[in-house]
Amino acid sequence: MNTHMPAGEIYNDEGVGKMLKKIPSILPPELIKTMMEMGHGDEIVLADGNFQCNEYGKRVVRMDGHNIPEILDAILKFFPLDTYTKQPIVLMEVVPGDNVETPIWDKYKNIIKKSDESEGLHNGFLHLERFEYYERAKKAFVIVATSEPALYANIILKKGVVV
């Protein structure tokens, strides 16, 4: 099997490369395959560098060296958000007493607004208390481990249908 995987190339079961168009090169083949296996209503967690991915994830895809905004932008090029859910995007609310700013949330809004999935922002983000968020993350189809340094940067996306 060919172990060298150029950007944007996906391999079939025989190890033969198949080039695909318009797949952002940042996305590893494992993540693309996993997202294709997801069904309507399944969730993906893009986890910051502090998140306990291996503790909470049934499936974990590592994207070390990458930050969430660039991954979110790449994913939304072909990942439908659930329009049957009031708020298909979930963030962890800041713990009371934690004096932390969350400018990354504005970055997320801008990325989503620019995407074809801007309808997912119609009702804003759903904010969950820390431990509620962890419980929700445990049920996710996949957790993507990133090197995102921002605090409270974890984001959950609920997959919609392709129409």
N, CA and C of each residue as an Amber inpcrd file, in Angstrom:
protein
   489
   0.8400000  -1.1860000   0.0000000   0.0000000   0.0000000   0.0000000
   0.8800000   1.2420000   0.0000000   0.5040000   2.1950000  -0.7740000
   1.2280000   3.4560000  -0.8610000   1.0370000   4.2280000   0.4460000
   2.1160000   4.5130000   1.1510000   1.9860000   5.2150000   2.4360000
   2.1320000   6.7210000   2.2920000   2.5730000   7.1830000   1.1280000
   2.6760000   8.6240000   0.8960000   1.3200000   9.1270000   0.4120000
   0.7140000  10.0680000   1.1340000  -0.6200000  10.5380000   0.7790000
  -0.5730000  12.0250000   0.4650000  -0.4540000  12.3690000  -0.8280000
  -0.4420000  13.7850000  -1.1910000  -1.7350000  14.4780000  -0.7870000
  -1.6550000  15.7870000  -0.5970000  -2.8300000  16.5680000  -0.2200000
  -3.9620000  16.3430000  -1.2040000  -5.1540000  16.1060000  -0.6650000
  -6.3380000  15.9490000  -1.4990000  -6.5090000  14.5760000  -2.1070000
  -5.6430000  13.6220000  -1.7880000  -5.7460000  12.3050000  -2.4030000
  -6.3430000  11.3150000  -1.4060000  -7.2470000  10.4960000  -1.8840000
  -7.9040000   9.4860000  -1.0720000  -7.5430000   8.1210000  -1.6560000
  -7.3640000   7.1150000  -0.8230000  -6.9880000   5.7850000  -1.2710000
  -8.1460000   4.8170000  -1.1000000  -8.3030000   3.9050000  -2.0570000
  -9.3380000   2.8860000  -1.9280000  -8.7930000   1.7140000  -1.1200000
  -9.5790000   0.6330000  -0.9820000  -9.1840000  -0.5110000  -0.1500000
  -7.9230000  -1.2130000  -0.6470000  -7.6360000  -1.0880000  -1.9430000
  -6.4420000  -1.7160000  -2.4980000  -5.2110000  -0.8240000  -2.3840000
  -5.3580000   0.3450000  -1.8080000  -4.2320000   1.2540000  -1.6600000
  -3.9510000   2.0700000  -2.9020000  -4.8740000   2.0490000  -3.8480000
  -4.7070000   2.8070000  -5.0770000  -5.2990000   4.1950000  -4.8850000
  -4.5190000   5.2260000  -5.2060000  -4.9690000   6.5910000  -5.0080000
  -6.0230000   7.0110000  -6.0050000  -7.0010000   7.7640000  -5.5270000
  -8.0550000   8.3460000  -6.3650000  -8.0740000   9.8350000  -6.0840000
  -7.7910000  10.6190000  -7.1050000  -7.7960000  12.0660000  -6.9230000
  -9.2280000  12.5850000  -6.9510000  -9.5350000  13.5020000  -6.0930000
 -10.8520000  14.1110000  -6.0120000 -10.6970000  15.6220000  -6.1550000
 -11.7010000  16.2600000  -6.6800000 -11.6650000  17.7030000  -6.8630000
 -12.3570000  18.4070000  -5.6990000 -11.8770000  19.5910000  -5.4020000
 -12.4870000  20.5060000  -4.4440000 -12.4960000  20.0080000  -2.9970000
 -11.6890000  19.0090000  -2.6760000 -11.5370000  18.5820000  -1.2800000
 -10.3960000  19.4310000  -0.7080000 -10.6610000  20.2220000   0.3260000
  -9.5870000  21.0360000   0.8970000  -8.4300000  20.1590000   1.3830000
  -7.2280000  20.5010000   1.0070000  -6.0630000  19.6600000   1.3110000
  -5.7860000  19.5360000   2.8090000  -6.3500000  20.4130000   3.6140000
  -6.1540000  20.3280000   5.0650000  -6.8360000  19.0900000   5.6630000
  -7.8770000  18.5820000   4.9970000  -8.6660000  17.4860000   5.5590000
  -8.0350000  16.1370000   5.2490000  -7.7050000  15.3660000   6.2890000
  -7.0990000  14.0540000   6.0560000  -8.1440000  13.0470000   5.5510000
  -7.7120000  12.0600000   4.7890000  -8.6340000  11.0560000   4.2630000
  -9.4930000  10.3940000   5.3470000  -8.9080000  10.1540000   6.5150000
  -9.6590000   9.5250000   7.6030000 -10.8710000  10.3680000   8.0100000
 -10.7110000  11.6790000   8.0440000 -11.8230000  12.5490000   8.4300000
 -12.8940000  12.5870000   7.3410000 -12.4800000  12.6440000   6.0960000
 -13.4490000  12.6530000   4.9980000 -14.2700000  11.3660000   5.0290000
 -13.6090000  10.2390000   5.1790000 -14.2990000   8.9460000   5.2610000
 -15.2740000   8.9290000   6.4400000 -14.8360000   9.4060000   7.5750000
 -15.6740000   9.4230000   8.7740000 -16.8970000  10.3070000   8.5730000
 -16.7050000  11.4880000   7.9830000 -17.8510000  12.3780000   7.7540000
 -18.8340000  11.7650000   6.7550000 -18.3280000  10.9950000   5.8010000
 -19.2200000  10.3400000   4.8490000 -20.0330000   9.2290000   5.5300000
 -19.4830000   8.6370000   6.5610000 -20.1870000   7.5830000   7.3050000
 -21.2480000   8.1520000   8.2390000 -21.1390000   9.4330000   8.5480000
 -22.0990000  10.0680000   9.4480000 -23.4650000  10.1640000   8.7780000
 -24.5000000  10.0200000   9.5770000 -25.8570000  10.1750000   9.0770000
 -26.4730000  11.4750000   9.5690000 -27.6790000  11.7400000   9.1010000
 -28.4190000  12.9290000   9.5170000 -28.5930000  12.9150000  11.0340000
 -28.2060000  13.9980000  11.6750000 -28.3460000  14.1120000  13.1220000
 -27.0990000  13.7270000  13.8890000 -26.1380000  13.0570000  13.2330000
 -24.8780000  12.7430000  13.9040000 -24.0900000  14.0270000  14.1230000
 -23.2270000  14.0060000  15.1300000 -22.4810000  15.2180000  15.4750000
 -20.9780000  14.9950000  15.4110000 -20.2870000  16.0680000  15.0490000
 -18.8310000  16.0940000  15.0170000 -18.3650000  17.1920000  15.9720000
 -17.3520000  16.8940000  16.7680000 -16.7700000  17.8690000  17.6860000
 -15.4140000  18.2880000  17.1240000 -15.2330000  19.5840000  16.9520000
 -13.9110000  20.1280000  16.6480000 -13.3710000  20.6040000  17.9890000
 -12.3670000  19.9010000  18.4870000 -11.9120000  20.0930000  19.8630000
 -10.6260000  20.9040000  19.9360000 -10.5920000  21.8270000  20.8980000
  -9.3750000  22.6190000  21.0860000  -8.2970000  21.7690000  21.7560000
  -7.1090000  22.3330000  21.8600000  -5.9590000  21.6020000  22.3810000
  -6.0820000  21.1540000  23.8230000  -7.0270000  21.7080000  24.5860000
  -7.2010000  21.3240000  25.9880000  -8.2640000  20.2480000  26.2020000
  -9.0000000  19.8970000  25.1560000 -10.1170000  18.9660000  25.2900000
  -9.6040000  17.5300000  25.4450000 -10.2900000  16.7590000  26.2820000
  -9.9060000  15.3750000  26.5550000 -10.4780000  14.4350000  25.4850000
  -9.9420000  14.5220000  24.2820000 -10.4940000  13.7900000  23.1330000
 -10.5570000  12.2850000  23.3540000  -9.4760000  11.7020000  23.8150000
  -9.4410000  10.2500000  23.9640000 -10.3150000   9.7490000  25.1060000
 -10.5740000  10.6010000  26.0770000 -11.4560000  10.2150000  27.1780000
 -12.9160000  10.2160000  26.7310000 -13.3000000  11.1690000  25.9040000
 -14.6990000  11.3310000  25.5310000 -15.0620000  10.7590000  24.1660000
 -14.1040000  10.5780000  23.2830000 -14.4270000  10.2050000  21.9120000
 -14.5280000   8.7210000  21.6460000 -15.6150000   8.3240000  20.9680000
 -15.7260000   6.9530000  20.4470000 -14.7410000   6.7920000  19.2970000
 -14.6540000   7.8340000  18.4770000 -13.7200000   7.9060000  17.3550000
 -12.9910000   9.2370000  17.4840000 -11.7010000   9.2130000  17.3040000
 -10.9130000  10.4440000  17.3560000 -10.0590000  10.5170000  16.0940000
 -10.1340000  11.6530000  15.4240000  -9.2730000  11.9260000  14.2780000
  -8.3450000  13.0540000  14.7030000  -7.0500000  12.8340000  14.5660000
  -6.0690000  13.8350000  14.9790000  -5.7440000  14.7620000  13.8180000
  -5.7680000  16.0510000  14.1070000  -5.3570000  17.0710000  13.1370000
  -4.3880000  18.0250000  13.8280000  -3.3800000  17.4470000  14.4400000
  -2.3690000  18.2350000  15.1380000  -1.7330000  19.2360000  14.1780000
  -1.4290000  20.4130000  14.7190000  -0.8000000  21.4520000  13.9120000
  -1.7940000  22.3550000  13.1990000  -3.0890000  22.0480000  13.3390000
  -4.1220000  22.8610000  12.6950000  -5.0410000  23.4530000  13.7550000
  -5.6040000  24.6100000  13.4260000  -6.5250000  25.2850000  14.3320000
  -7.9560000  25.1290000  13.8360000  -8.9000000  25.3070000  14.7240000
 -10.3010000  25.0540000  14.4030000 -10.8460000  25.9460000  13.2890000
 -10.5910000  27.2580000  13.2560000 -11.1910000  28.0610000  12.1820000
 -10.8760000  27.5430000  10.7780000  -9.6300000  27.1410000  10.5300000
  -9.2760000  26.6470000   9.1970000  -9.9360000  25.3050000   8.9050000
 -10.1040000  24.4870000   9.9220000 -10.7680000  23.1920000   9.7400000
 -12.2630000  23.4060000   9.5150000 -12.8680000  24.2850000  10.3090000
 -14.2920000  24.5900000  10.1540000 -14.5790000  25.1060000   8.7480000
 -13.7530000  26.0080000   8.2710000 -13.9280000  26.5560000   6.9330000
 -13.8620000  25.4450000   5.8750000 -12.9240000  24.5420000   6.0190000
 -12.7760000  23.4420000   5.0590000 -13.9590000  22.4870000   5.1150000
 -14.3990000  22.1340000   6.3110000 -15.5060000  21.1880000   6.4790000
 -16.7980000  21.7390000   5.8930000 -17.0690000  23.0150000   6.1350000
 -18.3460000  23.5910000   5.6950000 -18.4680000  23.7210000   4.1830000
 -17.4140000  23.4260000   3.4560000 -17.4910000  23.4410000   1.9930000
 -18.3520000  22.2880000   1.4770000 -18.5120000  21.2300000   2.3070000
 -19.3200000  20.0930000   1.8550000 -20.0860000  19.3830000   2.9700000
 -20.0810000  19.9120000   4.1620000 -20.7670000  19.3000000   5.3070000
 -22.0560000  20.0780000   5.5750000 -23.2220000  19.4610000   5.3640000
 -24.4730000  20.1890000   5.6000000 -24.8100000  20.2730000   7.0880000
 -25.2270000  21.4480000   7.5290000 -25.7160000  21.5950000   8.9000000
 -27.1960000  21.2350000   8.9370000 -27.6340000  20.7340000  10.0620000
 -29.0110000  20.2640000  10.2170000 -29.9880000  21.4430000  10.2750000
 -30.8130000  21.5690000   9.2600000 -31.7950000  22.6570000   9.2290000
 -33.0790000  22.2860000   9.9660000 -33.2010000  21.0340000  10.4140000
 -34.3740000  20.6030000  11.1690000 -34.1870000  20.8040000  12.6680000
 -33.0060000  21.2660000  13.0470000 -32.6740000  21.5390000  14.4410000
 -32.6040000  23.0470000  14.6160000 -33.1550000  23.5440000  15.7050000
 -33.1650000  24.9880000  15.9430000 -31.7510000  25.5610000  15.9830000
 -30.8310000  24.8520000  16.6550000 -29.4600000  25.3310000  16.7880000
 -28.4940000  24.1620000  16.5390000 -28.0550000  23.9780000  15.2860000
 -27.1810000  22.8500000  14.9590000 -25.7090000  23.0560000  15.3120000
 -25.4050000  24.1940000  15.9350000 -24.0290000  24.5080000  16.3080000
 -23.9900000  24.7380000  17.8160000 -23.0980000  24.0080000  18.4910000
 -23.0650000  24.0250000  19.9550000 -21.6830000  24.4430000  20.4450000
 -21.6760000  25.3600000  21.4110000 -20.4540000  25.8140000  22.0590000
 -20.5390000  25.5560000  23.5590000 -19.3890000  25.4880000  24.2160000
 -19.3550000  25.3710000  25.6720000 -19.3860000  26.7740000  26.2550000
 -20.3630000  27.0370000  27.1370000 -20.4200000  28.3710000  27.7370000
 -19.2560000  28.5590000  28.6940000 -18.8790000  29.8080000  28.8740000
 -17.7910000  30.1440000  29.7830000 -18.2390000  29.8450000  31.2090000
 -17.3850000  29.1740000  31.9520000 -17.6910000  28.8340000  33.3410000
 -17.8090000  30.1260000  34.1450000 -18.8950000  30.2730000  34.9370000
 -19.0490000  31.4850000  35.7480000 -17.8010000  31.7460000  36.5970000
 -17.3530000  32.9820000  36.5800000 -16.1620000  33.3630000  37.3400000
 -14.8780000  33.2490000  36.5420000 -14.9470000  32.5910000  35.3640000
 -13.7820000  32.4570000  34.4980000 -13.6860000  33.7240000  33.6580000
 -12.6900000  34.5310000  33.8920000 -12.5460000  35.8110000  33.2070000
 -11.8280000  35.6010000  31.8700000 -12.5720000  35.0690000  30.8920000
 -12.0080000  34.7180000  29.5950000 -12.8340000  35.3560000  28.4890000
 -12.1710000  35.9390000  27.5260000 -12.8320000  36.4530000  26.3290000
 -12.8920000  35.3220000  25.3010000 -13.8840000  35.3620000  24.4160000
 -14.0460000  34.3020000  23.4140000 -14.1460000  34.8780000  21.9950000
 -13.1140000  35.5910000  21.5460000 -13.1710000  36.1660000  20.1960000
 -13.2510000  35.1080000  19.0970000 -12.8700000  33.8850000  19.4100000
 -12.9290000  32.8390000  18.4010000 -14.3710000  32.5600000  17.9740000
 -15.3350000  32.8150000  18.8580000 -16.7380000  32.5990000  18.5020000
 -17.1500000  33.5290000  17.3620000 -16.6160000  34.7550000  17.3600000
 -16.8970000  35.6750000  16.2540000 -16.2730000  35.1660000  14.9490000
 -15.0960000  34.5600000  15.0560000 -14.4810000  33.9530000  13.8640000
 -15.3870000  32.8580000  13.3080000 -15.9450000  32.0390000  14.2110000
 -16.8390000  30.9730000  13.7730000 -18.0630000  31.5580000  13.0550000
 -18.6480000  32.5980000  13.6420000 -19.8200000  33.2360000  13.0200000
 -19.4860000  33.7100000  11.6110000 -18.3440000  34.3550000  11.4490000
 -17.9470000  34.8670000  10.1410000 -17.7190000  33.7400000   9.1340000
 -17.0920000  32.6660000   9.5570000 -16.8580000  31.5210000   8.6710000
 -18.1850000  30.9160000   8.2400000 -19.0870000  30.7520000   9.1810000
 -20.3840000  30.1360000   8.8750000 -21.2090000  31.0650000   7.9880000
 -21.1850000  32.3630000   8.2630000 -21.9210000  33.3210000   7.4350000
 -21.4470000  33.2980000   5.9850000 -20.1560000  33.0910000   5.7630000
 -19.5890000  33.0640000   4.4160000 -19.8770000  31.7390000   3.6990000
 -20.2460000  30.7230000   4.4540000 -20.4580000  29.3990000   3.8640000
 -21.8730000  29.2660000   3.3150000 -22.1020000  28.1670000   2.6250000
 -23.4520000  27.8410000   2.1580000 -24.3460000  27.4120000   3.3160000
 -23.7880000  27.2750000   4.5060000 -24.5200000  26.7770000   5.6730000
 -24.9220000  27.8950000   6.6220000 -25.0030000  29.1260000   6.1340000
 -25.3000000  30.2750000   6.9910000 -26.6740000  30.1670000   7.6620000
 -27.5750000  29.3860000   7.0830000 -28.8860000  29.1830000   7.7090000
 -28.7470000  28.5570000   9.1020000 -27.6490000  27.8290000   9.3250000
 -27.4040000  27.2150000  10.6260000 -27.2140000  28.2200000  11.7400000
 -26.9720000  29.4720000  11.3920000 -26.7860000  30.5380000  12.3910000
 -28.0660000  31.3010000  12.6740000 -29.1390000  30.9520000  12.0040000
 -30.3900000  31.7050000  12.1200000 -30.7950000  31.9340000  13.5780000
 -30.6560000  30.9340000  14.4010000 -31.0240000  31.0490000  15.8200000
 -29.8040000  31.1390000  16.7320000 -28.6470000  31.4540000  16.1660000
 -27.4360000  31.5890000  16.9660000 -26.8850000  30.2500000  17.4140000
 -25.9070000  30.3200000  18.2660000 -25.2770000  29.1230000  18.8120000
 -26.0310000  28.6480000  20.0490000 -26.0490000  27.3490000  20.2500000
 -26.5270000  26.7890000  21.5100000 -25.3230000  26.7430000  22.4410000
 -25.4610000  27.2850000  23.6390000 -24.3790000  27.2780000  24.6300000
 -24.7640000  26.3110000  25.7410000 -23.8800000  25.3600000  26.0120000
 -24.1240000  24.3890000  27.0750000 -23.1230000  24.5710000  28.2070000
 -23.6060000  24.3200000  29.4080000 -22.7550000  24.3090000  30.6000000
 -21.6710000  23.2550000  30.3810000 -20.5150000  23.4620000  30.9660000
 -19.3280000  22.6400000  30.7460000 -19.6040000  21.1410000  30.7970000
 -20.2220000  20.6480000  31.8700000 -20.4010000  19.2020000  32.0100000
 -21.5140000  18.6730000  31.0990000 -22.4970000  19.5210000  30.7810000
 -23.4980000  19.1430000  29.7750000 -22.8230000  19.0040000  28.4140000
 -21.8960000  19.9070000  28.1570000 -21.1600000  19.8640000  26.8900000
 -20.3560000  18.5660000  26.7910000 -19.6780000  18.1980000  27.8750000
 -18.8950000  16.9590000  27.8760000 -19.7890000  15.7520000  27.6030000
 -20.9540000  15.7210000  28.2250000 -21.8820000  14.6080000  27.9970000
 -22.3400000  14.5580000  26.5440000 -22.5890000  15.7060000  25.9640000
 -22.9930000  15.7670000  24.5540000 -21.8440000  15.2920000  23.6680000
 -20.6310000  15.7130000  23.9800000 -19.4590000  15.3250000  23.1960000
 -19.2390000  13.8110000  23.2290000 -19.5340000  13.1740000  24.3590000
 -19.3770000  11.7170000  24.4640000 -20.2510000  10.9860000  23.4560000
 -21.3580000  11.5930000  23.0680000 -22.3050000  10.9650000  22.1410000
 -21.9800000  11.2750000  20.6800000 -20.9910000  12.1230000  20.4480000
 -20.6560000  12.5400000  19.0870000 -20.1500000  11.3550000  18.2670000
 -20.3900000  11.4120000  16.9800000 -19.9220000  10.3860000  16.0550000
 -18.3980000  10.3840000  16.0100000 -17.8050000  11.5770000  16.0480000
 -16.3460000  11.7000000  15.9850000 -15.9150000  12.9880000  16.6800000
 -14.7220000  12.9360000  17.2550000 -14.0840000  14.1310000  17.8130000
 -12.8010000  14.3610000  17.0260000 -12.6240000  15.5860000  16.5640000
 -11.4220000  15.9580000  15.8310000 -10.5030000  16.7010000  16.7970000
  -9.3410000  16.1190000  17.0820000  -8.3600000  16.7200000  17.9820000
  -7.5140000  17.7130000  17.1930000  -7.4670000  18.9550000  17.6550000
  -6.7040000  20.0010000  16.9690000  -5.6570000  20.5850000  17.9070000
  -4.8930000  21.5050000  17.3830000  -3.9130000  22.2330000  18.1930000
  -4.4070000  23.6320000  18.5370000  -5.7140000  23.8460000  18.4460000
  -6.3020000  25.1610000  18.7130000  -5.9410000  25.6280000  20.1240000
  -5.2640000  26.7950000  20.2500000  -4.8770000  27.2810000  21.5730000
  -5.9560000  28.1000000  22.2880000  -6.9560000  28.5860000  21.5720000
  -7.9720000  29.4430000  22.2000000  -8.7800000  28.6490000  23.2250000
  -9.1340000  29.3180000  24.3130000  -9.9810000  28.6900000  25.3280000
 -11.4370000  28.7550000  24.8870000 -12.2240000  27.7600000  25.2750000
 -13.6420000  27.6700000  24.9200000 -13.8350000  27.6600000  23.4030000
 -12.9210000  27.0090000  22.7150000 -12.9630000  26.9720000  21.2530000
 -13.6690000  25.7240000  20.7080000 -13.9980000  24.7680000  21.5680000
 -14.6750000  23.5510000  21.1050000 -15.9960000  23.9080000  20.4340000
 -16.2960000  23.2080000  19.3450000 -17.5440000  23.4570000  18.6260000
 -18.1050000  22.1270000  18.1280000 -19.3960000  21.9550000  18.3100000
 -20.0920000  20.7610000  17.8340000 -20.9720000  21.1620000  16.6580000
 -20.9250000  20.3620000  15.5990000 -21.7610000  20.5680000  14.4270000
 -22.6670000  19.3650000  14.2420000 -23.9650000  19.6080000  14.0520000
 -24.9170000  18.5310000  13.7990000 -25.1110000  18.4150000  12.3020000
 -24.9140000  17.2220000  11.7720000 -24.9940000  17.0090000  10.3290000
 -26.4280000  17.0000000   9.8490000 -26.6520000  17.6770000   8.7410000
 -27.9700000  17.7290000   8.1210000 -28.0610000  16.7640000   6.9500000
 -28.9950000  17.0320000   6.0700000 -29.1990000  16.1870000   4.8950000
 -28.6950000  16.9240000   3.6540000 -28.3060000  16.1420000   2.6660000
 -27.8980000  16.7030000   1.3940000 -29.1130000  16.7350000   0.4980000
 -29.4580000  17.9350000   0.0180000 -30.6220000  18.0530000  -0.8710000
 -30.2100000  18.5670000  -2.2300000
